């Protein structure tokens, strides 16, 4: 969705976001199975980085206070 795209692009440098947009545009349609497999790989990487303390995943609503 456009919302997911914007969240991803906001967390990238402007140049990297532009390059990714171009790649997506030229790729064309992708099989749903391929998308789901890629999503699972991404989730696994995120979980591994979270467990290693290399990233922090904010959990909670917008009113959550992080110190």
Buried (B, 14 or more C-beta within 10 A) or exposed (E): EEEEEEEEBEEEEEEEBEEBEEEEEEEEEEEEEEEEEEEEEEEEEEEEEEEEEEEEEEEEEEEEEEE
